[in-house]
């Protein structure tokens, strides 16, 4: 796992968050899906760095890459 992403059962019900914040990876991905630019996300969450947003994307890619596909 990326060092910028943490999963702690005591923070946001164990959802992946950016280390040192309560900002969930899903929040960042939702903003990206909604058309927000990197600059807009950093304005919206001034405590984030560009590397945090990239780490969220990398985390999602990794999670999907580990997904098990069932076939009939």
Sine and cosine of phi, psi and omega as CSV:
sin_phi,cos_phi,sin_psi,cos_psi,sin_omega,cos_omega
0.00,0.00,0.53,-0.85,0.02,-1.00
-0.90,0.43,0.63,-0.78,-0.02,-1.00
-0.92,0.39,-0.25,0.97,0.02,-1.00
-1.00,0.03,-0.22,0.98,-0.02,-1.00
-0.95,-0.32,0.74,-0.68,0.04,-1.00
-0.80,-0.61,0.50,-0.87,0.11,-0.99
-0.82,-0.58,0.93,-0.38,-0.05,-1.00
-0.74,-0.67,0.84,-0.54,-0.04,-1.00
-0.87,0.49,-0.29,0.96,0.01,-1.00
-1.00,-0.02,-0.05,1.00,0.00,-1.00
-0.85,-0.53,0.85,-0.53,0.06,-1.00
0.77,0.64,0.67,0.74,0.06,-1.00
0.84,0.55,0.51,0.86,0.05,-1.00
0.99,0.16,0.14,0.99,0.06,-1.00
-0.96,0.29,0.52,-0.85,0.04,-1.00
-0.89,0.47,0.76,-0.65,0.00,-1.00
-0.77,-0.64,0.26,-0.97,0.12,-0.99
-0.97,0.25,0.78,-0.63,-0.05,-1.00
-0.78,0.62,0.73,-0.68,0.04,-1.00
0.99,0.14,0.08,1.00,0.01,-1.00
-0.71,-0.70,0.05,-1.00,0.15,-0.99
-0.93,-0.37,0.40,0.91,0.00,-1.00
-1.00,0.04,0.90,-0.44,-0.04,-1.00
-0.98,0.18,0.53,-0.85,0.06,-1.00
-0.82,0.58,-0.64,0.76,-0.01,-1.00
-0.89,0.46,-0.53,0.85,0.05,-1.00
-0.89,0.46,-0.71,0.71,-0.01,-1.00
-0.91,0.41,-0.70,0.71,0.00,-1.00
-0.90,0.44,-0.60,0.80,0.03,-1.00
-0.90,0.43,-0.64,0.77,0.05,-1.00
-0.90,0.44,-0.69,0.73,0.04,-1.00
-0.88,0.48,-0.70,0.71,0.01,-1.00
-0.90,0.44,-0.49,0.87,0.01,-1.00
-0.99,0.14,0.03,1.00,0.07,-1.00
0.99,-0.11,0.09,1.00,0.03,-1.00
-0.93,0.37,0.63,-0.78,0.09,-1.00
-1.00,0.10,0.22,-0.98,0.06,-1.00
-0.84,0.55,-0.71,0.71,0.00,-1.00
-0.88,0.48,-0.64,0.77,0.01,-1.00
-0.92,0.39,-0.63,0.78,0.03,-1.00
-0.91,0.42,-0.67,0.74,0.01,-1.00
-0.92,0.39,-0.52,0.85,0.10,-0.99
-0.94,0.35,-0.65,0.76,-0.03,-1.00
-0.93,0.37,-0.64,0.77,0.03,-1.00
-0.86,-0.52,0.99,0.16,-0.08,-1.00
-0.88,0.47,-0.30,0.96,0.02,-1.00
-0.98,0.21,-0.19,0.98,0.02,-1.00
-1.00,0.09,0.41,-0.91,0.14,-0.99
-0.92,-0.39,0.30,-0.95,0.03,-1.00
-0.82,0.58,-0.64,0.77,-0.01,-1.00
-0.88,0.47,-0.49,0.87,0.03,-1.00
-0.92,0.39,-0.68,0.74,0.01,-1.00
-0.91,0.42,-0.70,0.72,0.04,-1.00
-0.89,0.46,-0.61,0.79,0.03,-1.00
-0.90,0.43,-0.61,0.79,0.04,-1.00
-0.89,0.46,-0.67,0.74,0.02,-1.00
-0.91,0.42,-0.71,0.71,0.01,-1.00
-0.89,0.46,-0.62,0.79,0.04,-1.00
-0.88,0.47,-0.70,0.71,0.01,-1.00
-0.89,0.45,-0.68,0.74,0.03,-1.00
-0.88,0.48,-0.70,0.72,0.00,-1.00
-0.90,0.44,-0.69,0.72,-0.01,-1.00
-0.89,0.46,-0.65,0.76,0.02,-1.00
-0.94,0.34,-0.61,0.79,0.00,-1.00
-0.90,0.44,-0.45,0.89,0.00,-1.00
-1.00,-0.01,-0.07,1.00,-0.04,-1.00
-0.90,0.43,0.63,-0.77,0.03,-1.00
-1.00,-0.09,0.81,-0.58,0.00,-1.00
-0.99,-0.16,0.82,-0.57,0.01,-1.00
-1.00,-0.10,0.68,-0.73,0.05,-1.00
-0.82,-0.57,0.36,-0.93,0.00,-1.00
-1.00,0.01,0.00,0.00,0.00,0.00
